[in-house]
Amino acid sequence: MIFRGHLLPYSWLYNSNSYLILSIIIPILSLIVGLNFANYFLVTMMIVLEIIFSILLSFENKKILKN
């Protein structure tokens, strides 16, 4: 949970919606999944969310470069 929570200030620094949204959603999902499911499910969810986060950031960077 701390892993994502500390990225919230970067949403303002980089003016990034991906940082803002995922830094709020991931800790909440981690808490819910971590309490209710096995550890391997939490790890799998985090890997998938990190891949999604990377893709979203690459789209934001491409958008910035076009402007």
C-alpha positions as CSV (number, residue, x, y, z in Angstrom):
1,M,0.0,0.0,0.0
2,I,2.8,2.4,0.8
3,F,4.4,1.6,-2.6
4,R,1.6,3.4,-4.5
5,G,0.6,5.9,-1.8
6,H,3.9,7.7,-2.1
7,L,3.3,8.4,-5.8
8,L,0.4,10.8,-5.2
9,P,2.6,13.9,-5.1
10,Y,4.0,13.0,-8.4
11,S,0.6,13.5,-10.0
12,W,0.9,17.2,-9.3
13,L,4.5,17.4,-10.1
14,Y,4.1,15.8,-13.5
15,N,0.5,16.9,-14.0
16,S,-0.4,13.2,-14.6
17,N,-3.9,11.7,-14.3
18,S,-2.4,8.2,-14.3
19,Y,-0.4,8.8,-11.2
20,L,-3.4,10.4,-9.5
21,I,-5.9,7.7,-10.3
22,L,-3.7,4.7,-9.7
23,S,-2.0,6.0,-6.6
24,I,-5.5,6.1,-5.0
25,I,-7.0,2.9,-6.5
26,I,-4.1,0.5,-6.0
27,P,-3.8,0.9,-2.2
28,I,-7.5,0.4,-1.8
29,L,-7.5,-2.7,-4.1
30,S,-4.4,-4.0,-2.3
31,L,-6.1,-3.8,1.1
32,I,-9.3,-5.5,-0.2
33,V,-7.6,-8.2,-2.1
34,G,-4.9,-8.8,0.5
35,L,-7.5,-9.3,3.2
36,N,-9.8,-11.6,1.2
37,F,-7.6,-13.6,-1.2
38,A,-4.4,-15.6,-1.2
39,N,-1.1,-13.9,-1.6
40,Y,-0.5,-15.1,-5.1
41,F,-3.7,-13.4,-6.3
42,L,-2.5,-10.1,-4.8
43,V,0.9,-10.5,-6.5
44,T,-0.7,-11.3,-9.8
45,M,-3.0,-8.2,-9.5
46,M,-0.1,-6.0,-8.7
47,I,1.8,-7.2,-11.8
48,V,-1.2,-6.6,-14.0
49,L,-1.7,-3.1,-12.5
50,E,1.9,-2.2,-13.0
51,I,1.7,-3.2,-16.6
52,I,-1.4,-1.1,-17.1
53,F,0.3,1.8,-15.2
54,S,3.3,1.6,-17.6
55,I,1.0,1.6,-20.6
56,L,-0.9,4.6,-19.4
57,L,2.2,6.5,-18.7
58,S,3.6,5.8,-22.1
59,F,0.3,7.1,-23.7
60,E,0.7,10.2,-21.6
61,N,4.3,10.7,-22.7
62,K,3.3,10.3,-26.4
63,K,0.5,12.8,-25.9
64,I,2.9,15.3,-24.4
65,L,5.5,14.8,-27.1
66,K,2.9,15.5,-29.8
67,N,2.0,18.9,-28.3
